[in-house]
Amino acid sequence: MTFAAEIAVLVVDDDPMVRRGVTDIFGATADIRVVAGVDDGDQVLDAVATYRPDVVLMDLKMKRLGGLEATEALMALPQPPKVIAMTSMDLDDVVTASIAAGAHSFLRKDEAPETFHQAVRVVAAGNTLFSLESLREIVGRERRTVPAPALRSLTAREREVLVELASGATNGEIAGRLYLGQTTVKSHVSSISTKLGTRNRVQIAIEAFRAGVVV
């Protein structure tokens, strides 16, 4: 998948007004195009095969098949698109579960259009977008510690990268702040993910908050 010219987006939501609204949000952008919209999770695999989106905006609560299950099905594909979970309610366990299933970021449906634009661009580029307030809300109800062996296995440099990543920094930003090459940062992020048993950057950030590495 390439994102140089245009980012293709699939919108998955059982409310036609939401699908229309999200489509309109991207109507003024030159680099993002909604290629299709479907009204339930059981249509996602076929839509992805047909339209080959780079990013899927996924509602979490739908009538026949929820966004969590649809995300799990997408992540089983050889080259899955990036997934951004959408929710109209307070962040809850379903959001956390969608991240564990492989969603690359999450948005409330009432976010500003600019936040939708930025989230899609950042996720399409291989990073993620989240607010520290949202992460605190996710972990606030159940504070736990990442298993000590996993934390102890991180090198001093990996811990520095972890703190920066948990702030929402991109690889380029981390490289600049820590005076590292982007390839080196990417290698550190991959090693951190392996050691902590996570699947993507937002999961890494959640684990960092839960462990108290960042507050």
C-alpha positions in Angstrom: 0.0 0.0 0.0 1.2 3.5 -0.8 0.0 6.8 0.5 1.9 9.3 -1.6 -1.1 10.4 -3.7 -4.3 9.4 -1.9 -5.4 7.5 1.2 -8.4 5.2 0.5 -10.8 4.9 3.4 -13.6 2.5 4.1 -16.3 3.6 6.6 -18.1 1.0 8.6 -21.1 2.1 10.6 -24.7 1.0 10.9 -26.0 4.6 11.0 -26.3 6.0 7.5 -26.1 9.6 8.9 -22.7 8.7 10.5 -21.5 7.2 7.2 -22.6 10.3 5.3 -21.1 12.7 8.0 -17.7 10.9 8.0 -17.7 10.9 4.2 -18.4 14.7 4.2 -15.6 15.2 6.7 -13.1 14.1 4.1 -14.8 15.8 1.1 -12.6 18.9 1.4 -9.3 17.0 1.6 -7.1 16.4 -1.4 -5.3 13.4 -0.1 -8.1 11.3 1.6 -11.0 9.7 -0.3 -13.8 7.5 1.1 -14.0 4.7 -1.4 -17.0 2.9 0.2 -19.2 2.6 3.2 -20.9 -0.5 4.7 -23.5 -0.8 7.4 -22.3 -3.8 9.4 -19.2 -5.8 10.3 -20.2 -8.8 8.4 -19.7 -6.8 5.1 -16.1 -5.7 5.9 -14.1 -8.5 4.5 -15.9 -8.4 1.1 -15.6 -4.6 1.0 -11.9 -4.7 1.8 -11.3 -7.2 -0.9 -13.3 -5.1 -3.4 -12.1 -1.6 -2.6 -8.6 -2.3 -1.0 -8.7 0.6 1.5 -5.6 1.8 3.3 -7.6 2.7 6.4 -10.9 1.4 7.8 -12.9 3.6 10.2 -14.7 0.9 12.2 -17.8 1.4 14.4 -17.5 -0.8 17.5 -21.2 -1.5 18.2 -23.2 -2.8 15.2 -26.3 -5.1 14.9 -25.0 -8.3 13.3 -21.2 -8.3 13.7 -19.4 -5.8 16.0 -16.4 -3.9 15.1 -14.2 -5.9 17.5 -15.0 -9.2 15.7 -14.6 -7.4 12.3 -11.2 -6.1 13.3 -10.1 -9.5 14.4 -11.1 -10.9 11.0 -9.2 -8.2 9.2 -6.1 -8.8 11.2 -6.1 -12.4 10.0 -5.5 -11.2 6.4 -2.0 -11.4 5.0 -1.9 -7.6 4.5 -4.7 -6.0 6.5 -5.5 -2.4 6.2 -5.0 -0.1 9.2 -8.1 0.1 11.5 -9.3 3.1 13.5 -11.9 2.2 16.0 -14.8 4.7 16.3 -17.1 5.0 19.3 -20.0 7.3 20.2 -19.8 6.5 23.9 -17.3 6.8 26.7 -14.2 4.7 26.2 -14.8 1.3 27.6 -13.6 -2.3 27.6 -14.7 -2.7 23.9 -12.3 0.0 22.9 -9.5 -1.6 24.8 -10.4 -5.0 23.3 -10.4 -3.5 19.8 -6.8 -2.2 20.3 -5.8 -5.7 21.6 -7.4 -7.1 18.4 -5.2 -5.0 16.3 -6.9 -1.6 15.8 -4.2 1.1 15.3 -6.0 4.0 16.9 -9.4 5.1 18.1 -11.6 8.2 17.8 -14.8 9.4 19.3 -17.4 10.2 16.6 -17.8 13.7 17.9 -14.2 14.6 17.3 -13.4 17.7 15.2 -13.0 17.0 11.4 -9.4 18.0 11.7 -8.8 15.2 14.2 -10.3 12.7 11.8 -8.0 14.0 9.0 -5.0 13.8 11.2 -5.8 10.4 12.5 -6.2 8.9 9.1 -3.0 10.5 7.8 -0.9 9.5 10.8 -2.2 5.9 10.9 -1.8 5.5 7.1 1.8 6.5 7.6 2.4 3.7 10.1 2.1 5.8 13.3 -0.9 6.4 15.6 -2.9 9.2 17.0 -4.3 9.3 20.5 -4.8 11.8 23.3 -3.0 11.3 26.7 -6.4 12.0 28.3 -8.0 9.1 26.5 -5.2 6.7 27.5 -5.5 7.8 31.1 -9.2 7.1 30.9 -8.7 3.6 29.4 -6.2 2.6 32.1 -7.7 4.6 35.0 -10.3 2.0 36.0 -7.8 -0.8 36.3 -4.3 0.1 37.1 -2.0 -2.9 36.8 1.7 -3.5 36.2 3.3 -4.9 33.1 5.0 -8.1 34.2 8.3 -7.2 35.7 10.4 -9.5 33.5 9.1 -7.6 30.4 10.0 -4.2 31.9 13.4 -5.4 33.1 14.2 -6.8 29.6 14.0 -3.3 28.1 17.3 -1.6 27.6 17.8 1.9 28.8 17.5 3.3 25.3 14.3 1.3 24.7 12.8 2.8 27.9 13.6 6.2 26.5 11.9 5.4 23.2 8.9 3.9 25.2 8.4 7.1 27.1 8.5 9.2 23.9 6.2 6.8 22.0 3.7 6.8 24.8 3.4 10.6 24.4 2.2 10.0 20.8 5.4 10.9 19.1 6.1 9.6 15.6 9.3 7.8 14.7 10.6 11.0 13.2 9.9 13.0 16.3 11.5 10.3 18.5 14.5 10.3 16.3 14.9 14.1 16.6 14.4 14.1 20.4 16.8 11.3 21.1 19.3 12.0 18.3 18.8 8.6 16.6 18.2 7.6 13.1 14.6 6.7 12.1 15.7 3.2 11.2 17.2 2.8 14.7 13.9 4.1 16.3 11.9 1.6 14.2 14.1 -1.2 15.4 13.7 -0.2 19.0 9.9 0.1 18.6 9.8 -3.4 17.1 11.9 -4.8 20.0 9.7 -3.1 22.6 6.6 -4.5 21.0 8.1 -8.0 21.0 9.2 -7.8 24.7 5.9 -6.4 25.9 3.8 -8.7 23.8 1.9 -5.9 22.0 0.7 -5.7 18.4 0.9 -1.9 17.6 2.0 1.5 18.9 -1.2 2.3 20.8 -1.0 -1.0 22.7 2.5 -0.2 23.6 1.4 3.2 24.9 -1.4 1.7 27.0 1.0 -0.8 28.6 3.4 2.1 29.4 0.6 3.9 31.2 -0.6 0.7 33.0 3.0 0.1 34.2 3.4 3.6 35.5 6.3 4.2 33.1 4.4 7.4 32.1 1.6 9.1 34.0 
